[in-house]
């Protein structure tokens, strides 16, 4: 189909009357939108809770393990000057 024929077909569709919308379509769209929003809100709150729990776990581990402190030597230093 050539471009002018496609444009003419689109113009005919756009100039025509829109098809009737079922009356229950709006209520269904609102119901789905509310459900999606609720799920998204729960997911975001769950991710924040997970991030908070991971942060607390990391802080507790860091305080207990103290990874910034050099571990004690397992060998004794050589004795010199006796």
Secondary structure, DSSP 8 states (H G I E B T S, - for coil): --HHHHHHHHHHHHHS------THHHHHHHHHHHHHHHHHHHHHHHHHHHHHHHHHHHHHHHHHH-TTS----SS-------
